[in-house]
Amino acid sequence: MEKKIYIETYGCQMNFSDSEIVASIITEKNYTSADKAEDADIIFLNTCSIRENAEQKVFNRLKQLQHLRKSKPGLVLGVLGCMAERLKSSLLEEEEMGMRVDMVVGPDSYRDLPQLLLDVESGQKAVNVILSSEETYADITPVRYASNGVSAFISIMRGCENFCTYCVVPFTRGKERSRKPESIINEARDLFGQGYREITLLGQNVNSYHWKNEESGAAWTFPQLMEAVASIDPALRIRFATSHPKDISEELLQVIASYNNICKAIHLPAQSGSSSVLKNMNRKYTREEYLSRILAIRSIVPECAVSTDIIAGFCGETQDDHLLTLSLMREVGFDFAYMFKYSERPGTLAAKKLEDDVPEEVKSKRLQEIIDLQNELSLKSNQGDVGKVFEVLVERTSKKSEKRVSGRNSQNKVVVFDNNTGLKPGDYAMVKITGCSSATLQGERTEG
Ligand code: SF4
């Protein structure tokens, strides 16, 4: 009988993209997918280690899933991704963990999953957490099992060598390596042929994409790759994530400005507005350098939205440093931000060398101030769009009303509007913005 597999994904877009690779590797070997954990013979949690509460969530879920073993004695429970890589075989220690896990598989070992499943079926526990300097899964066509049929991720590189002091990724995802450009372009072309209308090129640090053909010596950079993918068809939208501020180049900005189908939205994690905190974070840029990148974006791609990540209460952060973060946010006027309290991760450079010395209540207070300010900035940004007309790619029927659809504009803002002309997901529509909240734009269809 065919075994059913269920994959639950936590964390970043890269993990969602990896789950599609896992689904592809597994379903090739006669496993089929289940819609929910209760129906599965094999459950994989593809995990995230970026913050302590992300790991806690996975531990809670693993404990909750144990009861399924009563009705399914042969159930296989596997931990994939960054937690697998960080905690390795300690996850298999039942007494210590207070639960049973059967498999632990790191992000570079997914090709071994079929064999590891056989090992588990023969009564062994299975672990593979070896990091690779070459694996890019370039030849694997991801199974878009949770897709809306409109937007898809394509991972173009893996790993990171920036070693920001707070970050666990260089330890869980290893050396930076880029995927062969032809395989990326072919995947994008295939997706367009299947009806997808938006792809996001993914990597921990896409601007340092670099691929060299050893035979011909020909090299590809990220701007070249973007141009090649954008040239597939003007109706295919291109996004990318994430950029490191130290290497967002003018060449890339020129490419973004030159192609209508390259979305005018850049996610540029600032993390802090204080140069001394940035130095402690090993971010390799100062406040002034970050702002100079923003100036370059504003002058070359004036209609570009800019979003960011901010960490509140990093090691050694003073009240003055915090005020510098608030003033940076105001100066840039971010359209959107992901905001978090600093959470020390074992094994990182900060955990080894810096004191996590900002009290929890101060971290919380600063984070709240950051969130309040960002809500103001997002509302202001959206209010500035009222009266403008945007091309919107329809993604789904609105959650609140069947008669309305929701999609996103080039700036990555969600736009909701009446659908009285039978628009379907994947259609483009010109929409005039008539109102907004801090999270959403509302509009009405127009001719242009
Ligand atoms: S750039 Fe910094 S924050 Fe981003 S993945 Fe690499 S080390 Fe982590």
Boltz pocket constraint, residues with backbone or C-beta under 6 A from the ligand:
constraints:
  - pocket:
      binder: B
      contacts: [[A, 160], [A, 161], [A, 162], [A, 163], [A, 164], [A, 167], [A, 168], [A, 169], [A, 170], [A, 204], [A, 205], [A, 244]]
      max_distance: 6.0
